[in-house]
Amino acid sequence: MSNQSSVTVILANRPRLFRELLQHALKTESPNIRVMEASDGAPSAALLREANWLVVDEDSAAEASRMAAANPDMGILALENRGSRARLIVPLLSGLDQSFFDVPTLSGLFSLLSHPAVEPAQ
C-alpha cells in the first residue's frame, strides 16, 4: 500500500478516451494522487495491492469487486458510461449504500479520490 502522503488510483474505466482524460486531469490537479493505468483488461494482482482506489466503468463493477476481495483496504469507484454518476464500492464495508450518486464536478471526484477508501485499523 502506498504511504499516507499520497493515494494510488488505478484507472481501468472505459472508454479509453475518458480514462486518458481522467488520468491527465488527476495528474494535473491532484499532486497527492499517484495515477496508474490498467489499459487492457483487468489490473494485475500486484498492481491492485498498491492501490487505494480502482476506477472502473459500471459494466466492470461486479468483476472488479471480486478482484478486490483480496484487497479489503481498496475502494472501487464505478463510473456510469457518461461519467456523470458513480457508485462507490468498498468491500470491507458491506453495509455501505452502493447506490449511484451524482459526481457534479471533477473537483468533487478529486476530493473523493484524494483520501484512502478505508482508514487503516488502529
C-alpha positions as CSV (number, residue, x, y, z in Angstrom):
1,M,0.0,0.0,0.0
2,S,1.2,3.5,-0.7
3,N,2.4,5.9,2.0
4,Q,0.0,8.2,3.8
5,S,1.0,11.3,2.0
6,S,-0.2,10.0,-1.4
7,V,-3.1,8.0,-2.6
8,T,-2.7,5.5,-5.5
9,V,-5.5,5.3,-8.0
10,I,-5.7,2.7,-10.8
11,L,-7.8,3.8,-13.8
12,A,-9.4,0.8,-15.5
13,N,-12.5,2.5,-16.8
14,R,-13.7,2.6,-20.4
15,P,-13.9,4.1,-22.9
16,R,-10.2,4.7,-23.4
17,L,-10.5,8.4,-24.2
18,F,-12.4,9.1,-20.9
19,R,-9.8,7.1,-19.0
20,E,-7.0,9.1,-20.5
21,L,-8.7,12.4,-19.9
22,L,-9.3,11.5,-16.3
23,Q,-5.7,10.4,-15.9
24,H,-4.5,13.7,-17.3
25,A,-6.8,15.7,-15.0
26,L,-5.8,13.8,-11.9
27,K,-2.1,14.2,-12.6
28,T,-2.5,17.9,-13.3
29,E,-4.8,18.9,-10.5
30,S,-4.1,16.5,-7.6
31,P,-0.4,16.2,-6.8
32,N,-1.0,13.8,-3.9
33,I,-2.7,11.3,-6.2
34,R,-0.4,8.7,-7.9
35,V,-2.3,7.6,-11.0
36,M,-1.7,4.2,-12.7
37,E,-3.5,2.9,-15.7
38,A,-4.7,-0.6,-16.5
39,S,-5.2,-0.1,-20.2
40,D,-6.1,-3.6,-21.4
41,G,-8.1,-5.9,-19.3
42,A,-8.1,-6.3,-15.6
43,P,-5.3,-4.9,-13.4
44,S,-2.8,-7.4,-12.1
45,A,-2.9,-8.6,-8.5
46,A,0.4,-6.8,-7.9
47,L,-1.0,-3.5,-9.1
48,L,-4.1,-4.0,-7.0
49,R,-2.1,-4.5,-3.9
50,E,-0.6,-1.0,-4.3
51,A,-4.0,0.7,-4.9
52,N,-6.2,2.8,-2.6
53,W,-8.8,3.2,-5.4
54,L,-9.7,1.3,-8.5
55,V,-11.9,3.3,-11.0
56,V,-13.8,1.1,-13.4
57,D,-16.8,1.6,-15.7
58,E,-20.2,0.3,-14.4
59,D,-20.1,-2.7,-16.7
60,S,-16.9,-4.0,-15.0
61,A,-18.0,-3.3,-11.4
62,A,-19.0,-6.9,-10.5
63,E,-15.7,-8.3,-11.8
64,A,-13.7,-5.6,-10.0
65,S,-15.5,-6.3,-6.7
66,R,-14.4,-10.0,-7.0
67,M,-10.8,-9.0,-7.8
68,A,-10.8,-6.5,-4.9
69,A,-11.9,-9.1,-2.3
70,A,-8.2,-9.8,-1.6
71,N,-7.6,-6.1,-1.0
72,P,-10.1,-5.0,1.6
73,D,-8.5,-1.6,2.1
74,M,-9.1,-0.7,-1.6
75,G,-12.2,1.2,-2.7
76,I,-13.8,0.9,-6.1
77,L,-15.5,3.7,-7.9
78,A,-17.7,2.5,-10.7
79,L,-18.5,5.3,-13.2
80,E,-21.5,5.4,-15.5
81,N,-20.7,5.4,-19.2
82,R,-21.1,9.2,-19.4
83,G,-19.1,9.8,-16.2
84,S,-21.7,12.0,-14.5
85,R,-22.7,9.5,-11.9
86,A,-20.7,6.9,-9.9
87,R,-21.2,4.1,-7.5
88,L,-18.9,3.6,-4.5
89,I,-18.0,0.0,-3.6
90,V,-15.8,-0.7,-0.6
91,P,-15.7,-4.5,0.0
92,L,-14.7,-4.1,3.7
93,L,-17.9,-2.1,4.4
94,S,-20.6,-4.5,3.0
95,G,-23.3,-2.5,4.6
96,L,-22.4,0.7,2.7
97,D,-25.0,2.1,0.4
98,Q,-23.8,1.2,-3.1
99,S,-26.4,3.2,-5.0
100,F,-25.3,5.7,-7.6
101,F,-24.6,9.3,-6.6
102,D,-24.0,12.3,-8.7
103,V,-20.5,13.5,-9.4
104,P,-21.3,17.1,-10.3
105,T,-17.7,18.3,-10.8
106,L,-14.2,17.0,-11.3
107,S,-13.1,18.7,-8.1
108,G,-15.7,16.6,-6.2
109,L,-14.2,13.5,-7.8
110,F,-10.7,14.6,-6.9
111,S,-11.7,15.2,-3.3
112,L,-13.1,11.7,-3.0
113,L,-10.0,10.1,-4.6
114,S,-7.6,12.2,-2.5
115,H,-8.3,10.0,0.6
116,P,-8.0,6.3,1.2
117,A,-11.3,4.5,0.8
118,V,-10.9,2.8,4.1
119,E,-8.9,4.1,7.0
120,P,-6.4,1.6,8.4
121,A,-7.4,0.0,11.7
122,Q,-5.7,1.5,14.8
